[in-house]
Amino acid sequence: MVNEVFYPQNNGEISDSVTQNWTEQALECYSIKCDCSRCSLRNGGYSFKCQMPKVIDILINSTGIPKFA
């Protein structure tokens, strides 16, 4: 098995669909201060470079800091 990391082929742009609302994954990432070692997806075997810290920055700038219930 080859351990390769795949980087998105999107010229660094983040999809609008993931930057419009606070998703459960975005809330988790925000709550753990983007600490990938604590992420629930960490052991998922994904072969891509996480873009969530960029998504969090966009969400904070566009919708504000999330309100936790």
C-alpha positions, -999 to +999 in steps of 0.1 A: +000+000+000+014+034-010+009+063+014+004+092-009-012+125-001-034+139-028-037+177-030-069+192-045-067+200-082-086+232-078-059+259-079-063+264-041-100+274-044-125+261-018-159+250-030-187+274-022-208+245-011-187+239+020-183+276+030-219+287+033-229+271+066-213+256+097-214+219+091-209+193+119-174+187+107-166+224+105-179+229+141-157+200+153-127+215+136-133+249+150-139+235+185-105+216+185-088+247+170-079+229+138-057+204+156-057+175+131-044+151+157-077+154+175-099+152+144-125+124+141-115+120+105-078+115+113-080+077+112-104+076+083-077+066+059-083+096+036-056+104+011-061+141+007-047+172+023-072+187+047-086+220+036-108+226+067-086+253+083-092+274+052-129+266+053-130+277+090-114+311+081-139+316+053-169+307+075-157+330+103-153+359+079-186+353+061-210+341+088-192+349+121-181+327+150-204+297+155-229+296+183-228+264+202-260+251+217 
